[in-house]
Every structure is written in C-alpha cells, then in structure tokens.
Amino acid sequence: MKMGQTYVEVNKIIGGSGELVAEAGTKGEKSYTFGYLYKGEGSPGANANFAFQDGNLVTKAQVGLK
C-alpha cells in the first residue's frame, strides 16, 4: 500500500474490506478519519492496520505478515 491510496484501492489490493475499528470526526468532512483492521495469515495474530483521512491512506502498520 502507498500513502494517499483510497480506501477502495486498498480493499482491492487486499481482497476484502476488513473491520472498522476507529472513527474520528464527522463523515463527509475533510478531517473525518477512520481505521480498519485486516486479519492476516502467516503467524498467530498477523494483521494490518490502516488509517484513512478524507478517504486517503495516511498511516499503516502490520504485524506478523509475510
């Protein structure tokens, strides 16, 4: 994933929609931020977390994914 990609683009690459785990702000406003957790394979607890602001990727983190 690359910073600035849209939520739709990230879902297409991953092949699923993940689980909404955080929201801040008001939908429709530029400052609206939301976070999704995607469960992974490879090791116990493998996952990736992505935060989107104004619909674009602003942070990403992964644990135990290969």
KEPATI-185718 format. One record per residue: x, y, z negated of N, C-alpha, C in turn; residue in three letters; residue number from 1. Coordinates in Angstrom, 2 decimals. Each point is the difference from the previous one (the first is absolute). Layout:
<nodes>
<node n_X="X" n_Y="Y" n_Z="Z" ca_X="X" ca_Y="Y" ca_Z="Z" c_X="X" c_Y="Y" c_Z="Z" code="ALA" pos="NUM"/>
...
</nodes>
This chain:
<nodes>
<node n_X="0.83" n_Y="-1.17" n_Z="0.00" ca_X="-0.83" ca_Y="1.17" ca_Z="0.00" c_X="0.88" c_Y="1.24" c_Z="0.00" code="MET" pos="1"/>
<node n_X="-0.49" n_Y="1.02" n_Z="0.68" ca_X="0.72" ca_Y="1.26" ca_Z="0.05" c_X="-0.84" c_Y="1.09" c_Z="-0.63" code="LYS" pos="2"/>
<node n_X="0.66" n_Y="0.91" n_Z="-0.70" ca_X="-0.69" ca_Y="1.13" ca_Z="-0.60" c_X="-0.77" c_Y="0.74" c_Z="1.09" code="MET" pos="3"/>
<node n_X="-1.20" n_Y="0.42" n_Z="-0.35" ca_X="-0.82" ca_Y="0.74" ca_Z="0.95" c_X="-0.99" c_Y="-0.86" c_Z="0.77" code="GLY" pos="4"/>
<node n_X="0.22" n_Y="-1.34" n_Z="-0.01" ca_X="-0.96" ca_Y="-0.87" ca_Z="0.67" c_X="-1.34" c_Y="0.10" c_Z="-0.71" code="GLN" pos="5"/>
<node n_X="-1.07" n_Y="-0.23" n_Z="0.75" ca_X="-1.33" ca_Y="0.08" ca_Z="-0.59" c_X="-0.34" c_Y="-1.29" c_Z="-0.73" code="THR" pos="6"/>
<node n_X="-1.02" n_Y="0.08" n_Z="-0.83" ca_X="-0.51" ca_Y="-1.17" ca_Z="-0.71" c_X="-0.40" c_Y="-1.08" c_Z="1.01" code="TYR" pos="7"/>
<node n_X="-0.64" n_Y="0.38" n_Z="1.08" ca_X="-0.43" ca_Y="-0.96" ca_Z="1.03" c_X="1.21" c_Y="-0.69" c_Z="0.64" code="VAL" pos="8"/>
<node n_X="1.05" n_Y="0.76" n_Z="0.30" ca_X="1.20" ca_Y="-0.58" ca_Z="0.60" c_X="0.66" c_Y="-1.01" c_Z="-0.95" code="GLU" pos="9"/>
<node n_X="0.08" n_Y="0.34" n_Z="-1.27" ca_X="0.61" ca_Y="-0.91" ca_Z="-0.99" c_X="-0.81" c_Y="-1.28" c_Z="-0.11" code="VAL" pos="10"/>
<node n_X="-1.32" n_Y="0.11" n_Z="-0.05" ca_X="-0.84" ca_Y="-1.19" ca_Z="-0.08" c_X="0.17" c_Y="-0.89" c_Z="1.22" code="ASN" pos="11"/>
<node n_X="0.15" n_Y="0.61" n_Z="1.16" ca_X="0.20" ca_Y="-0.77" ca_Z="1.24" c_X="1.31" c_Y="-0.80" c_Z="-0.06" code="LYS" pos="12"/>
<node n_X="1.05" n_Y="0.63" n_Z="-0.49" ca_X="1.31" ca_Y="-0.65" ca_Z="-0.10" c_X="-0.05" c_Y="-1.14" c_Z="-1.00" code="ILE" pos="13"/>
<node n_X="-0.64" n_Y="0.23" n_Z="-1.15" ca_X="-0.06" ca_Y="-1.01" ca_Z="-1.05" c_X="-1.00" c_Y="-1.10" c_Z="0.34" code="ILE" pos="14"/>
<node n_X="-1.06" n_Y="0.37" n_Z="0.70" ca_X="-1.00" ca_Y="-0.98" ca_Z="0.37" c_X="-1.12" c_Y="-0.15" c_Z="-1.02" code="GLY" pos="15"/>
<node n_X="-0.19" n_Y="1.02" n_Z="-0.82" ca_X="-1.06" ca_Y="-0.03" ca_Z="-1.01" c_X="-0.13" c_Y="1.35" c_Z="-0.66" code="GLY" pos="16"/>
<node n_X="-1.04" n_Y="0.15" n_Z="-0.82" ca_X="-0.28" ca_Y="1.31" ca_Z="-0.56" c_X="0.50" c_Y="0.21" c_Z="-1.42" code="SER" pos="17"/>
<node n_X="0.41" n_Y="-1.02" n_Z="-0.71" ca_X="0.51" ca_Y="0.19" ca_Z="-1.35" c_X="-1.09" c_Y="0.37" c_Z="-0.99" code="GLY" pos="18"/>
<node n_X="0.43" n_Y="0.41" n_Z="-1.19" ca_X="-0.92" ca_Y="0.32" ca_Z="-1.10" c_X="0.24" c_Y="1.43" c_Z="-0.47" code="GLU" pos="19"/>
<node n_X="-1.05" n_Y="0.80" n_Z="0.01" ca_X="0.11" ca_Y="1.38" ca_Z="-0.49" c_X="0.30" c_Y="-0.04" c_Z="-1.49" code="LEU" pos="20"/>
<node n_X="1.10" n_Y="0.63" n_Z="-0.42" ca_X="0.40" ca_Y="-0.04" ca_Z="-1.41" c_X="0.08" c_Y="1.38" c_Z="-0.64" code="VAL" pos="21"/>
<node n_X="-0.04" n_Y="1.07" n_Z="0.80" ca_X="0.09" ca_Y="1.35" ca_Z="-0.58" c_X="-0.59" c_Y="1.02" c_Z="0.97" code="ALA" pos="22"/>
<node n_X="-0.62" n_Y="1.02" n_Z="-0.59" ca_X="-0.53" ca_Y="1.13" ca_Z="0.77" c_X="0.19" c_Y="1.27" c_Z="-0.81" code="GLU" pos="23"/>
<node n_X="0.33" n_Y="1.09" n_Z="0.68" ca_X="0.12" ca_Y="1.30" ca_Z="-0.66" c_X="-0.49" c_Y="1.07" c_Z="0.96" code="ALA" pos="24"/>
<node n_X="-0.74" n_Y="0.94" n_Z="-0.51" ca_X="-0.52" ca_Y="1.07" ca_Z="0.84" c_X="-1.37" c_Y="-0.33" c_Z="0.56" code="GLY" pos="25"/>
<node n_X="-0.41" n_Y="0.80" n_Z="0.98" ca_X="-1.31" ca_Y="-0.13" ca_Z="0.61" c_X="0.14" c_Y="-0.45" c_Z="1.45" code="THR" pos="26"/>
<node n_X="-0.71" n_Y="-1.07" n_Z="0.36" ca_X="0.04" ca_Y="-0.49" ca_Z="1.38" c_X="-0.33" c_Y="1.13" c_Z="0.96" code="LYS" pos="27"/>
<node n_X="0.72" n_Y="0.05" n_Z="1.11" ca_X="-0.22" ca_Y="1.04" ca_Z="1.00" c_X="0.91" c_Y="1.19" c_Z="-0.16" code="GLY" pos="28"/>
<node n_X="0.63" n_Y="0.16" n_Z="-1.17" ca_X="0.93" ca_Y="1.11" ca_Z="-0.21" c_X="1.42" c_Y="-0.49" c_Z="0.27" code="GLU" pos="29"/>
<node n_X="0.88" n_Y="0.91" n_Z="0.43" ca_X="1.38" ca_Y="-0.36" ca_Z="0.33" c_X="0.74" c_Y="-0.61" c_Z="-1.18" code="LYS" pos="30"/>
<node n_X="-0.34" n_Y="0.40" n_Z="-1.21" ca_X="0.71" ca_Y="-0.49" ca_Z="-1.17" c_X="-0.49" c_Y="-1.37" c_Z="-0.47" code="SER" pos="31"/>
<node n_X="-1.06" n_Y="-0.53" n_Z="0.62" ca_X="-0.53" ca_Y="-1.31" ca_Z="-0.40" c_X="1.08" c_Y="-1.06" c_Z="0.22" code="TYR" pos="32"/>
<node n_X="0.29" n_Y="-0.74" n_Z="-1.06" ca_X="1.04" ca_Y="-1.03" ca_Z="0.02" c_X="-0.60" c_Y="-1.32" c_Z="-0.46" code="THR" pos="33"/>
<node n_X="0.37" n_Y="-1.08" n_Z="0.69" ca_X="-0.49" ca_Y="-1.31" ca_Z="-0.41" c_X="1.11" c_Y="-1.03" c_Z="0.16" code="PHE" pos="34"/>
<node n_X="-0.04" n_Y="-1.02" n_Z="-0.87" ca_X="1.03" ca_Y="-1.03" ca_Z="0.01" c_X="-0.61" c_Y="-1.37" c_Z="0.22" code="GLY" pos="35"/>
<node n_X="0.71" n_Y="-0.82" n_Z="0.78" ca_X="-0.44" ca_Y="-1.36" ca_Z="0.28" c_X="1.08" c_Y="-1.00" c_Z="-0.37" code="TYR" pos="36"/>
<node n_X="-0.44" n_Y="-1.14" n_Z="-0.53" ca_X="0.87" ca_Y="-1.11" ca_Z="-0.34" c_X="-0.27" c_Y="-1.12" c_Z="0.99" code="LEU" pos="37"/>
<node n_X="1.07" n_Y="-0.53" n_Z="0.56" ca_X="-0.09" ca_Y="-1.13" ca_Z="0.92" c_X="0.76" c_Y="-1.16" c_Z="-0.63" code="TYR" pos="38"/>
<node n_X="-0.68" n_Y="-1.11" n_Z="-0.24" ca_X="0.65" ca_Y="-1.17" ca_Z="-0.57" c_X="0.81" c_Y="-0.68" c_Z="1.08" code="LYS" pos="39"/>
<node n_X="1.18" n_Y="-0.51" n_Z="-0.39" ca_X="0.91" ca_Y="-0.58" ca_Z="0.98" c_X="0.30" c_Y="-1.45" c_Z="-0.28" code="GLY" pos="40"/>
<node n_X="0.84" n_Y="-0.53" n_Z="0.86" ca_X="0.48" ca_Y="-1.37" ca_Z="-0.14" c_X="1.51" c_Y="0.05" c_Z="-0.08" code="GLU" pos="41"/>
<node n_X="0.60" n_Y="-1.07" n_Z="-0.51" ca_X="1.45" ca_Y="-0.05" ca_Z="-0.07" c_X="0.49" c_Y="-0.31" c_Z="-1.39" code="GLY" pos="42"/>
<node n_X="-0.65" n_Y="0.58" n_Z="-1.00" ca_X="0.35" ca_Y="-0.29" ca_Z="-1.39" c_X="-1.20" c_Y="0.39" c_Z="-0.88" code="SER" pos="43"/>
<node n_X="-0.09" n_Y="-0.56" n_Z="-1.20" ca_X="-1.11" ca_Y="0.35" ca_Z="-0.89" c_X="-0.04" c_Y="1.51" c_Z="-0.27" code="PRO" pos="44"/>
<node n_X="-1.16" n_Y="0.58" n_Z="0.11" ca_X="-0.15" ca_Y="1.43" ca_Z="-0.25" c_X="0.41" c_Y="0.90" c_Z="1.14" code="GLY" pos="45"/>
<node n_X="0.31" n_Y="-0.58" n_Z="1.16" ca_X="0.40" ca_Y="0.81" ca_Z="1.15" c_X="-1.13" c_Y="0.95" c_Z="0.40" code="ALA" pos="46"/>
<node n_X="0.35" n_Y="1.27" n_Z="0.20" ca_X="-1.02" ca_Y="0.97" ca_Z="0.40" c_X="0.65" c_Y="1.23" c_Z="0.62" code="ASN" pos="47"/>
<node n_X="-0.83" n_Y="0.79" n_Z="0.63" ca_X="0.43" ca_Y="1.29" ca_Z="0.54" c_X="-1.05" c_Y="1.03" c_Z="-0.40" code="ALA" pos="48"/>
<node n_X="0.46" n_Y="1.17" n_Z="-0.36" ca_X="-0.88" ca_Y="1.11" ca_Z="-0.37" c_X="0.26" c_Y="1.17" c_Z="0.93" code="ASN" pos="49"/>
<node n_X="-1.08" n_Y="0.58" n_Z="0.48" ca_X="0.11" ca_Y="1.15" ca_Z="0.90" c_X="-0.93" c_Y="1.09" c_Z="-0.48" code="PHE" pos="50"/>
<node n_X="0.48" n_Y="1.24" n_Z="0.03" ca_X="-0.83" ca_Y="1.15" ca_Z="-0.35" c_X="-0.15" c_Y="0.87" c_Z="1.24" code="ALA" pos="51"/>
<node n_X="-1.22" n_Y="0.47" n_Z="0.21" ca_X="-0.33" ca_Y="0.82" ca_Z="1.16" c_X="-0.57" c_Y="1.33" c_Z="-0.47" code="PHE" pos="52"/>
<node n_X="0.45" n_Y="1.07" n_Z="0.63" ca_X="-0.56" ca_Y="1.32" ca_Z="-0.27" c_X="-0.46" c_Y="0.57" c_Z="1.32" code="GLN" pos="53"/>
<node n_X="-1.22" n_Y="0.51" n_Z="0.01" ca_X="-0.61" ca_Y="0.50" ca_Z="1.23" c_X="0.04" c_Y="-1.08" c_Z="1.09" code="ASP" pos="54"/>
<node n_X="-0.10" n_Y="-1.29" n_Z="-0.43" ca_X="-0.05" ca_Y="-1.12" ca_Z="0.93" c_X="1.34" c_Y="-0.49" c_Z="0.51" code="GLY" pos="55"/>
<node n_X="1.10" n_Y="0.62" n_Z="-0.44" ca_X="1.33" ca_Y="-0.36" ca_Z="0.48" c_X="0.88" c_Y="-0.55" c_Z="-1.12" code="ASN" pos="56"/>
<node n_X="0.84" n_Y="-0.97" n_Z="0.34" ca_X="0.88" ca_Y="-0.65" ca_Z="-0.96" c_X="1.00" c_Y="0.99" c_Z="-0.59" code="LEU" pos="57"/>
<node n_X="0.03" n_Y="0.09" n_Z="-1.34" ca_X="0.94" ca_Y="0.90" ca_Z="-0.67" c_X="0.96" c_Y="-0.72" c_Z="-0.94" code="VAL" pos="58"/>
<node n_X="-0.38" n_Y="-1.17" n_Z="-0.51" ca_X="0.92" ca_Y="-0.80" ca_Z="-0.82" c_X="-0.25" c_Y="-1.48" c_Z="0.26" code="THR" pos="59"/>
<node n_X="1.05" n_Y="-0.79" n_Z="-0.21" ca_X="-0.11" ca_Y="-1.44" ca_Z="0.18" c_X="0.95" c_Y="-0.69" c_Z="-0.94" code="LYS" pos="60"/>
<node n_X="-0.40" n_Y="-1.21" n_Z="-0.44" ca_X="0.84" ca_Y="-0.81" ca_Z="-0.88" c_X="-0.37" c_Y="-1.45" c_Z="0.20" code="ALA" pos="61"/>
<node n_X="0.99" n_Y="-0.86" n_Z="-0.10" ca_X="-0.28" ca_Y="-1.43" ca_Z="0.12" c_X="0.80" c_Y="-0.79" c_Z="-1.01" code="GLN" pos="62"/>
<node n_X="-0.56" n_Y="-1.15" n_Z="-0.40" ca_X="0.64" ca_Y="-0.88" ca_Z="-0.97" c_X="-0.09" c_Y="-1.43" c_Z="0.51" code="VAL" pos="63"/>
<node n_X="1.11" n_Y="-0.69" n_Z="0.07" ca_X="0.02" ca_Y="-1.42" ca_Z="0.31" c_X="-0.39" c_Y="-0.40" c_Z="1.40" code="GLY" pos="64"/>
<node n_X="-0.07" n_Y="0.94" n_Z="0.93" ca_X="-0.33" ca_Y="-0.33" ca_Z="1.39" c_X="1.26" c_Y="-0.20" c_Z="0.80" code="LEU" pos="65"/>
<node n_X="-0.06" n_Y="-0.91" n_Z="0.95" ca_X="1.17" ca_Y="-0.25" ca_Z="0.85" c_X="-0.23" c_Y="0.51" c_Z="1.40" code="LYS" pos="66"/>
</nodes>
